[in-house]
Amino acid sequence: MIRRGATVPPGTELECDVLVVGSGPAGTTVALELAGSSIQTILLESGARKESAQSRDLLRGFVTPAGSHEPLEAYRRRQFGGTSNAWGGRCIAFDPVDLEARPWIPHSGWPLPWSELQASYARAATLCEVAKPEFNAETVFPGQQAEMIEGFDGADVITSVLERWGPPTNFAQKYGPLLEKSTNVTVLLNATMTKLRIEPGTRRIKRVEVAIEDSHRFTVRPQRVVLACGGLENARLLLASNDESPAGIGNENDNVGRYYMSHLTGIHSWAKLKDPGQTFRYDFERDNDVYVRRRFWITPDAQRREKIGNVIACFLTPYLDQALEANALASAIFLTKFAIALRRQSSAAEYLRQNKSELMRHVNTMFWRAPTLAPQILQVVKQRYLTKRRLPILLPRKEDLNNRFALYYQSEHMPNPESRVMLRPERDALGTPRLDVRVAFTEMDVKTIVRTHQIIGEQFGKTATGELVVDDAPLEDAVRDQLRHFDSIAHHIGTTRMSDDPKTGVVDRNCRVHDTENLFVAGASVFPTSSHANPTLTIVALALRLVDYLKSTRGG
Ligand SMILES: Cc1cc2nc3c(=O)[nH]c(=O)nc-3n(C[C@H](O)[C@H](O)[C@H](O)COP(=O)(O)OP(=O)(O)OC[C@H]3O[C@@H](n4cnc5c(N)ncnc54)[C@H](O)[C@@H]3O)c2cc1C
């Protein structure tokens, strides 16, 4: 059943076996897997079916120093389905090396073997609609060229690894109807958890405080609670639940909010291939109906030898890249953006003068190539908007790129206790303190990116398949500069990390908060390390594993 939280009268005390807080991929997965069981479940969701200015405001926070991270409301969604209302659907499993304690990476190592994650990836892949957790081109396309560039792969870097893309799955739209039909799951929308309260003298969550608005509040008395509010919000709520213990729940050892991680991404180089023709698997391919793409991966052996983190790269030329000569669609995009920018200029004449040559180049392209535009736009509309499974990214045709392929990297962000989120005295409309994000990086973050470019460049040289040209030299300075204005690309990881030792983590291997008996956390906040992989597939896999645990320890 799905109902508005406002239908619960103020002052009511609801009871349930499991209370799930947050309905993004993590929380929806937990509720969905409990549906049909005899476990009475309430799923609390702070937002409604659509985002509103009020729900957005609850996400606002601070960034220190100012501008060092995107604003906290930039990517996240407070609505039914959470941030799956906005995500791209890119699904990648973590690699076994991600879970290993790597001596050269301080604070690395999960308390789980990779096989335990692997056991949940198949169901997670189904829920994320990528069919199966198969990421090897040799298996997906047997008998065909596995490498992205024929003859390129070597001991240090391979290109036969795939990423898979879902439609993307909107968890509210896809699984809301199943929750609506469920007789043991009640979804309460527009109901914000404000605090967890501990039974005095025990280690149990006794009740959870919920607000519809400042003057309308009620409580839930659950047997067990799963906090699934996203990588930043999970830490915020634990820290804000400080009535019984001043440091917040789970924070006996000052770990809540620390080890905040994301992914480091960017484009600083481009490749020129010896043969950009037939032997180059540049574009998206399909494994049945699922879009897949090959990528460069620095092998675990090379990571070990070089003492760097886990990292991938792929070709991702922005449509406005200078490489894209004489393409009507690119010029149409440029001219539209130019017109929008022109309206904001204090001196339109000066702006036109400054951009004259670029402008004329695109006007010229439009003039001569206008007849090719209509079919290109039709193709884009068809592939991106008139299909259930949209083309993930619109890539320019490789023939139009002048043999200049921009290299995008996505790198692990090293675990670091100094990278953290904490509470500020300022409060939101429901009284919860706002967050302050202080993201930090280590030398190994910079080294990983620099060495990755060198290793890929060296491999091009060794195999005579092409060359990698670094535009931003020295690369190290460019990376450091970029990290001063960090963009998390919506991957918020690590603030309630998992560890068997309460001194070094907030939750144990079963995602139970160490200093409580009945509080669990779902989401990327429990990851001890971030991998290069986008987090959602692993968030869902861990949520599934948590449900298995909740079912098997029922009454515990
Ligand atoms: C543009 C974009 C593209 C992305 N692309 C990808 C991608 O391709 N691949 C990938 O893996 N990831 C991607 N992501 C990230 C992905 O969306 C997140 O990893 C994922 O949504 C996290 O799931 P979650 O359930 O942990 O948190 P969320 O989806 O953020 O859900 C948290 C839920 O908790 C609710 N909530 C918060 N506080 C409270 C409270 N106090 N009380 C009650 N409810 C509360 C929120 O309203 C929300 O519904 C992308 C994100 C964006 C914005």
The ligand as a Tripos MOL2 file, in Angstrom:
@<TRIPOS>MOLECULE
LIG
   53    58     1     0     0
SMALL
NO_CHARGES

@<TRIPOS>ATOM
      1 C1         22.4610   12.6220  -13.0510 C.3       1 LIG1
      2 C2         22.8210   11.3610  -12.2830 C.ar      1 LIG1
      3 C3         23.3160   10.2630  -12.9740 C.ar      1 LIG1
      4 C4         23.6600    9.1120  -12.2750 C.ar      1 LIG1
      5 N1         24.0830    8.0470  -12.9870 N.ar      1 LIG1
      6 C5         24.4230    6.9240  -12.3460 C.ar      1 LIG1
      7 C6         24.8220    5.7890  -13.0940 C.ar      1 LIG1
      8 O1         24.8150    5.8020  -14.3210 O.2       1 LIG1
      9 N2         25.1840    4.6720  -12.4030 N.ar      1 LIG1
     10 C7         25.1690    4.6250  -11.0420 C.ar      1 LIG1
     11 O2         25.5370    3.5910  -10.4750 O.2       1 LIG1
     12 N3         24.7650    5.6910  -10.3200 N.ar      1 LIG1
     13 C8         24.3800    6.8310  -10.9300 C.ar      1 LIG1
     14 N4         23.9410    7.8950  -10.2060 N.ar      1 LIG1
     15 C9         23.9330    7.7830   -8.7330 C.3       1 LIG1
     16 C10        22.6970    7.0210   -8.2520 C.3       1 LIG1
     17 O3         21.5510    7.7620   -8.5440 O.3       1 LIG1
     18 C11        22.8360    6.7760   -6.7520 C.3       1 LIG1
     19 O4         23.9860    5.9810   -6.5410 O.3       1 LIG1
     20 C12        21.6510    6.0300   -6.1670 C.3       1 LIG1
     21 O5         20.4390    6.6760   -6.4250 O.3       1 LIG1
     22 C13        21.8350    5.9300   -4.6350 C.3       1 LIG1
     23 O6         20.7840    5.1480   -4.1270 O.3       1 LIG1
     24 P1         20.3240    5.2930   -2.6150 P.3       1 LIG1
     25 O7         19.0510    4.5450   -2.4900 O.co2     1 LIG1
     26 O8         21.4330    4.9440   -1.7170 O.co2     1 LIG1
     27 O9         20.0660    6.8640   -2.3990 O.3       1 LIG1
     28 P2         19.0250    7.8220   -3.1090 P.3       1 LIG1
     29 O10        18.6790    7.3530   -4.4520 O.co2     1 LIG1
     30 O11        19.5670    9.2040   -2.9840 O.co2     1 LIG1
     31 O12        17.7140    7.6970   -2.2150 O.3       1 LIG1
     32 C14        17.6560    8.1720   -0.9010 C.3       1 LIG1
     33 C15        16.1800    8.3230   -0.5410 C.3       1 LIG1
     34 O13        16.0640    8.6510    0.8460 O.3       1 LIG1
     35 C16        15.0910    9.6520    1.0080 C.3       1 LIG1
     36 N5         15.3870   10.3480    2.2660 N.ar      1 LIG1
     37 C17        16.4610   11.1110    2.5340 C.ar      1 LIG1
     38 N6         16.3980   11.5660    3.7890 N.ar      1 LIG1
     39 C18        15.2530   11.0650    4.3210 C.ar      1 LIG1
     40 C19        14.6430   11.1870    5.6030 C.ar      1 LIG1
     41 N7         15.1960   11.9040    6.5830 N.pl3     1 LIG1
     42 N8         13.4600   10.5520    5.8130 N.ar      1 LIG1
     43 C20        12.8860    9.7900    4.8300 C.ar      1 LIG1
     44 N9         13.4440    9.6580    3.6000 N.ar      1 LIG1
     45 C21        14.6140   10.2880    3.3550 C.ar      1 LIG1
     46 C22        15.2710   10.5200   -0.2280 C.3       1 LIG1
     47 O14        14.1360   11.3080   -0.4600 O.3       1 LIG1
     48 C23        15.4900    9.4550   -1.2960 C.3       1 LIG1
     49 O15        14.2820    8.9950   -1.8130 O.3       1 LIG1
     50 C24        23.5440    9.0600  -10.8610 C.ar      1 LIG1
     51 C25        23.0130   10.1480  -10.1760 C.ar      1 LIG1
     52 C26        22.6580   11.3030  -10.8760 C.ar      1 LIG1
     53 C27        22.0810   12.4640  -10.1310 C.3       1 LIG1
@<TRIPOS>BOND
     1     1     2 1
     2     2     3 ar
     3     2    52 ar
     4     3     4 ar
     5     4     5 ar
     6     4    50 ar
     7     5     6 ar
     8     6     7 ar
     9     6    13 1
    10     7     8 2
    11     7     9 ar
    12     9    10 ar
    13    10    11 2
    14    10    12 ar
    15    12    13 ar
    16    13    14 ar
    17    14    15 1
    18    14    50 ar
    19    15    16 1
    20    16    17 1
    21    16    18 1
    22    18    19 1
    23    18    20 1
    24    20    21 1
    25    20    22 1
    26    22    23 1
    27    23    24 1
    28    24    25 2
    29    24    26 1
    30    24    27 1
    31    27    28 1
    32    28    29 2
    33    28    30 1
    34    28    31 1
    35    31    32 1
    36    32    33 1
    37    33    34 1
    38    33    48 1
    39    34    35 1
    40    35    36 1
    41    35    46 1
    42    36    37 ar
    43    36    45 ar
    44    37    38 ar
    45    38    39 ar
    46    39    40 ar
    47    39    45 ar
    48    40    41 1
    49    40    42 ar
    50    42    43 ar
    51    43    44 ar
    52    44    45 ar
    53    46    47 1
    54    46    48 1
    55    48    49 1
    56    50    51 ar
    57    51    52 ar
    58    52    53 1
@<TRIPOS>SUBSTRUCTURE
     1 LIG1         1 GROUP 0 **** ****
